[in-house]
Amino acid sequence: MIVKRLALIAAAIAAPLVATPALAGPEEVQVYMDEMGAPGEIGLDVHTNYVLSGEPTTDYPGEQQSRHRLRITPEFALGLSRNVELGAYLPLTTIDGQGHIGIDGVKFRVKYIAPRSEGQKWFVGANFEIGRVDHKLDINPYNAELKGIAGVRFGRLTAAINANVDFTISGPAPGPASLEIATKLDYALSPKFALGVENYTGAGEFRALGRFGGSEQTSYVTIDTSVGRWDLNLGIGRGYGTNPDKWIVKAVIGVPIGRGR
């Protein structure tokens, strides 16, 4: 069992490399900033995370436990203009604690970053995402998210915040929209290496905002670096509040497939 868990952890980091010759255990653990592909450029980020430990709980019949689950999600992007980018998460893939592989859905997004003047240190934008996922990941198959994006850079320090509004499009258990606040603070030790902290804090349903003790929360210590033309965001996180995931490792790997990469 120990060997199997170590293999899955290694796969969370290595699987995207082999493939190319804040809800519990989400498909994407990332704070959005102002990165955009150039017009016509195709990009690929591979999101992976593995739940090292946590509570073996489920919220509805047929839900997959997140404990000891590996998620692998390729995210393809296409730059439409200097300020607009399209993206597709496909396929959403899971490997559960017993080693069963699932192809569990697809999501699409459009991202906008407002034009900036020369020398402007701050940025704002938005991202809209919609998709369908398998029943074992969400009781409601069709869901969407509207993400507000803001950030600022001061020398080696970067700070960013996302306000994530999640809502159900259709499904057997619709509910009110909810809010999650995601933040990132990092410090660049060199042009290609930064240490940081990411926090994902559920603020609750809009009809009862601010009940942080009754929501899922996760904090990560992260490294942002690059190896050749490959970009890496690596982190280890701790879940608290109502989050059943206690320790999580994650990686976002930028694969150099587009023009100019």
C-alpha positions in Angstrom: 0.0 0.0 0.0 2.8 2.4 0.8 4.5 1.7 -2.5 1.2 2.3 -4.3 0.7 5.6 -2.7 4.2 6.7 -3.4 3.7 5.7 -7.0 0.5 7.8 -7.3 2.2 10.8 -5.7 5.0 10.5 -8.3 2.4 10.1 -11.0 0.8 13.4 -10.0 4.1 15.1 -10.9 5.3 12.9 -13.7 2.2 11.9 -15.6 2.0 15.1 -17.6 5.6 14.7 -18.7 5.0 11.2 -19.8 1.8 12.1 -21.6 3.7 14.6 -23.8 6.9 12.4 -25.3 -11.8 25.0 -3.9 -14.2 21.9 -3.5 -12.5 18.8 -2.1 -10.0 17.5 -4.7 -10.9 19.8 -7.5 -9.6 19.3 -11.1 -7.7 22.6 -10.9 -5.9 24.2 -8.0 -4.7 27.6 -9.3 -5.0 31.3 -8.7 -5.7 33.0 -12.0 -3.4 36.0 -12.9 -2.7 37.9 -16.0 -1.0 35.3 -18.1 -2.4 35.2 -21.6 -1.4 33.4 -24.8 -0.5 35.6 -27.8 -3.0 35.8 -30.6 -3.1 32.5 -32.4 -0.9 30.8 -29.8 -1.9 27.3 -28.5 -1.0 26.5 -24.9 -1.2 23.5 -22.7 -1.2 23.4 -18.9 -1.6 20.0 -17.1 -3.2 20.2 -13.7 -2.6 17.3 -11.3 -3.3 16.8 -7.6 -3.2 13.9 -5.2 -4.9 13.7 -1.8 -2.4 12.2 0.6 -4.7 12.0 3.6 -8.2 12.9 4.8 -11.6 11.7 5.9 -13.2 8.9 3.8 -16.5 10.8 3.6 -19.0 11.3 0.8 -21.9 13.8 0.5 -24.3 11.8 -1.6 -24.7 8.2 -2.9 -22.3 7.4 -5.7 -19.8 10.2 -4.9 -16.2 9.2 -5.3 -14.0 9.6 -2.2 -11.3 12.2 -2.7 -8.8 10.5 -0.3 -6.0 8.8 -2.2 -7.4 10.1 -5.5 -5.2 11.4 -8.3 -6.7 14.0 -10.7 -5.1 14.8 -14.1 -6.6 17.6 -16.2 -5.1 18.8 -19.4 -6.0 22.5 -20.1 -5.7 23.6 -23.7 -5.7 27.3 -24.5 -6.0 29.5 -27.6 -5.2 33.2 -27.7 -7.9 35.1 -29.6 -6.5 38.6 -29.0 -4.1 40.4 -26.6 -7.0 40.4 -24.1 -9.1 37.3 -24.7 -8.2 33.6 -24.5 -10.3 30.5 -24.9 -9.6 27.3 -22.9 -10.8 23.7 -22.7 -10.3 21.2 -19.9 -10.4 17.8 -21.5 -10.6 15.2 -20.4 -11.2 15.5 -16.7 -9.4 12.3 -15.5 -9.4 10.6 -12.1 -7.5 7.6 -10.6 -9.2 6.5 -7.4 -7.5 4.8 -4.4 -8.0 1.4 -5.9 -6.3 2.4 -9.2 -9.5 2.7 -11.3 -9.2 5.2 -14.1 -12.2 7.4 -15.0 -12.8 9.9 -17.8 -15.1 12.2 -16.0 -16.1 15.2 -18.1 -15.1 18.4 -19.9 -15.1 22.1 -19.2 -14.7 25.2 -21.4 -13.7 28.7 -20.5 -13.1 32.2 -21.8 -10.7 34.6 -20.1 -10.4 38.4 -20.4 -7.7 40.6 -19.0 -8.3 44.4 -19.3 -5.9 46.4 -21.4 -3.0 48.1 -19.5 -1.0 51.1 -20.0 2.8 51.0 -20.2 4.4 50.5 -16.8 1.0 49.7 -15.1 1.7 47.3 -12.2 -1.9 46.1 -11.5 -4.2 44.0 -13.6 -7.9 43.1 -13.5 -10.0 40.6 -15.5 -12.5 37.8 -15.5 -12.9 34.2 -16.5 -16.2 32.3 -17.2 -16.2 28.5 -17.1 -19.0 26.0 -17.9 -18.9 22.2 -18.2 -20.3 18.8 -17.5 -18.9 16.3 -15.0 -19.6 12.7 -14.1 -22.0 12.0 -11.2 -19.2 10.6 -9.1 -17.6 14.1 -9.0 -20.8 16.2 -8.6 -24.4 15.4 -8.0 -25.3 18.2 -10.5 -23.7 17.4 -13.9 -23.8 20.9 -15.4 -22.1 23.7 -13.5 -20.5 27.1 -14.2 -18.2 29.5 -12.5 -17.6 33.3 -12.9 -14.2 34.3 -11.6 -13.1 37.9 -10.9 -9.3 38.4 -11.3 -7.2 41.2 -9.8 -3.5 41.5 -8.9 -0.5 43.7 -8.5 3.3 43.5 -8.8 5.8 45.4 -6.7 9.3 44.5 -7.7 9.8 40.8 -6.7 6.5 40.6 -4.8 3.3 39.5 -6.6 -0.2 39.4 -5.0 -3.4 38.2 -6.7 -6.9 37.5 -5.7 -9.8 35.6 -7.4 -13.5 35.9 -6.4 -15.0 32.6 -7.6 -18.8 32.5 -8.0 -20.0 28.9 -8.5 -23.5 28.0 -9.5 -25.5 25.1 -10.9 -26.8 25.1 -14.4 -28.9 21.9 -14.1 -29.1 18.8 -11.9 -31.1 17.0 -9.3 -29.9 19.1 -6.3 -29.7 22.7 -7.4 -28.8 25.3 -4.8 -27.9 28.9 -4.4 -24.7 30.3 -5.8 -21.6 30.2 -3.6 -18.4 32.3 -3.2 -14.8 31.2 -2.8 -11.9 33.6 -2.3 -8.6 32.4 -3.7 -5.4 34.4 -3.0 -1.7 34.1 -4.0 1.3 35.9 -2.6 4.8 35.1 -3.8 8.3 36.4 -3.8 10.8 35.9 -6.6 14.2 34.8 -5.4 15.4 34.9 -9.0 13.8 35.5 -12.5 12.9 31.8 -12.7 12.2 30.8 -9.0 9.6 32.1 -6.6 8.3 30.9 -3.2 4.7 31.6 -2.3 1.5 30.9 -0.4 -1.9 30.2 -2.0 -5.2 30.1 0.0 -8.6 28.9 -1.1 -11.3 29.9 1.3 -15.0 29.1 0.9 -17.2 32.1 1.9 -20.4 30.1 1.7 -23.7 30.6 -0.1 -24.6 34.1 -1.1 -27.7 34.0 1.2 -25.4 33.3 4.1 -21.9 34.7 3.3 -19.2 34.8 5.9 -19.7 31.4 7.6 -16.1 30.4 7.2 -16.2 27.8 9.9 -18.8 25.9 7.9 -16.9 25.9 4.6 -13.9 24.2 2.9 -10.5 25.9 3.2 -7.1 25.0 2.0 -3.6 26.6 2.2 -0.6 25.7 0.0 3.1 26.4 0.2 4.2 26.7 -3.4 7.1 27.0 -5.8 6.9 28.6 -9.2 9.8 27.8 -11.4 10.8 26.8 -14.9 13.0 24.0 -16.4 14.0 24.9 -19.9 10.8 25.9 -21.6 8.6 24.0 -19.1 6.8 26.1 -16.4 6.1 24.5 -13.0 3.8 25.4 -10.1 4.3 22.9 -7.3 2.7 22.9 -3.9 1.8 21.0 -0.8 -1.4 22.0 1.0 -3.4 21.5 4.2 -7.2 21.4 4.3 -9.2 22.7 7.2 -12.7 23.8 8.0 -15.1 21.3 6.5 -12.6 20.1 3.9 -12.2 16.3 4.1 -8.8 16.5 2.4 -6.1 17.1 5.0 -2.9 16.9 3.0 -2.7 17.5 -0.8 0.1 17.8 -3.3 -0.4 19.6 -6.6 1.4 20.5 -9.8 0.5 22.7 -12.7 2.9 22.0 -15.6 3.1 24.4 -18.5 4.0 22.3 -21.6 5.8 24.2 -24.4 3.7 23.3 -27.4 2.7 26.7 -28.7 4.4 29.3 -30.9 7.0 31.3 -29.1 7.3 28.9 -26.2 
